[in-house]
Amino acid sequence: MDKEKYFVDNFERALTDTWIQVYYQPIVRTITKRICGAEALAQWIDPYNGVYPPSDFLPILEKHHLVERLDLYICRIILDDLQRAFDMGVTCVPTSINLSYIDFEDSDVVEGIIGMIREYNIPKRLLTIEITDFSTKCQDKQKVEFIRDFRANGCNVWLDDFGRNGASLEGLKKYPYSAIKFDMRFFDDVYGADGEDRARIILSYTLNMAKCMKVGTLIKGVDTEEQYAFFKRLGCEMAQGSYFSDPVPLSEMYHLDMEMESLEEEPYYRAIGQIEIENTLIKSGGFRMVTSEAMAVVEYMDHAYNFLYMNEASRMYLKNLGLTKDSAEKLFNQRSGMLQENLHAFIRQLSHGARGVRLFFLLGDKIVDLKGDFIARNAKTGAIAFALTNPPATDDSRSRAADFHKAMEGVYLMFDRLDLVSLPSGIIENTYLNTYKYGGIHPGMDFREAVMEFADQYIVKRDREKFLEFINIDTFEERIGEDGYKFLTENFHTIMDDGQVINKNYVLSRIHTDDNDMMLIAIIRIDEAGTSKGSTDKKEG
C-alpha cells in the first residue's frame, strides 16, 4: 500500500469519522512524582489497517500542507476535553499541543488557536504550545511575535527536542520560551564512562543555565526507574515517558495511580524547580570529586520537614556527619531537643520570607553550620520550601564553633548527673556523672528497680513518697502530655554518700530519638535560696 497516498486521500474522512483521536501522556513533577501536565498526541486509529503512530502520518501531512487542519482539529479536542473536566470539578493539568513549523508560515493558524482559547471558560494556562527549533524555517521577528501572542493570551510556550540540533542554544537566546524539553536520545550516541560523564556535565550546566533564565526543564523518553532517578538528581524539573505511562485516552489518565498537581500549586513547584543546583562531579587521578556547594531543598508543612531534593555535595556532607537523607529527615523531625528549639526560631524567620538565616547546632562532636533561604509558599497547603546550604568555613564560623564547644562543656557542668531511660523497655540506656558523691543508677539496669534502691538510699524519708510519685515512669507520659518541650521539675532533699543532706532539683523531660522515646532525668544542685548551682566536684565516668 502506498501510505503517502492513503493518508492524503483519507485525511478528511479521518477527521470526519474521528479516526484521528487524541491520547494524553502524563508529565510528572520529579520531586513529587505527581502529574503536573500532559502532552496531547494524535493517533490515527484506522478501522481497516490498525493504529498508526504520529511518526507515520505527520511528515506526510506536513509535506502536503494538511498539518494546519490537523493541529486546529487537535486543539479543539484538547480544549473541549479540558472544559468538560473543568466543569466537572476534576483537577486539570496544563496540556501541550505540538505545532508544526508550517503552522507558523500562516498567521491564520496562530490566530485560529488564539481565537479558540478565548472561546472557553477555563484558565488559559491550561493550554501549552510546544514547538521545535525551526529558526531556519521561519523569520525571527515573525516567530517572536507568534510566541509573544501565545504568552500574552495566557499560554506557556515550550521548546521541544532541545539539544538535538545546533540551533537550539541560539533559539533559547532569541525567543521567550517558558520551558525546554530534553530528549533521552541525547544519550543514544554516548559510549563508555567518559562519554556519560561528558553528557552529565553538559546536562548539569545546561539545566542550571535554564534555571538562571527562569526557564523550566523537562526530560522526555524516560523509560526506567534509573533514568528517572538520574534526572531527578540532576535537578530536572519534570519528566515524561513510558516509565510513568504510555499515551492513553483522557479518561484513563485520570484513573492512573498517580496524584494530580493542582493549578494553584504550580507556581510553588515551579519556583522550587528553578532553583539553581550545582551538581558537578569531576574525575581526578581516578577519583570522583564533588566540586559544588552542598544544597538541599526542604519542605516544611504541618510541623514536619521533608527533604525534597539534595545534590551530590549535600549527600557527601551528610555522610561526613554520619547521616543519610532519611536519618537527616528523622533528626529534623524529632519532637524535642536542642535542635528543635533552634529550628523553631529558624523556621519562623523563613516563613516570613527571610533569606540567609543561619542554623547552628552540635551533632555528636561535630558543629553543623547551615544557611536557609526562603523559596516559595504553597498557596493550597500553606507549606513553605527553603534551600538549605552549608556555607564555606570562615574564621568567624570556626571561632563560633570553638565557643560553642566551650559553652556545651559549661552546660554539662551544671548537672550532677544525667540519665536516659528507654520508655518502651524501662532500661537505663546512658548515664553521665559529674560528681563522685552519689551513684546508685547505672546503664543497663531496670529503671523501676533502680529507682526504688535510689529512693531508699539517697532521698530523705519525708520526701520519699513524693519522690517516687514524681519519678514514676509509668505515669510520666500522661503527666508530661504531648508537648515535646514541656518538662517536670521538683526539689528533693538528697543524702550524699558522705552523709550530707543537700536540696537537689530533679528535672524530667521527654526526648525523641530515631529508635524510641526516652525519659531524661537531670539532677541539679541548688542552694538554700533555691538557686541552681553547677557542681564543681571532680567528674567521674
Disulfide bonds with the S-S distance in Angstrom:
none
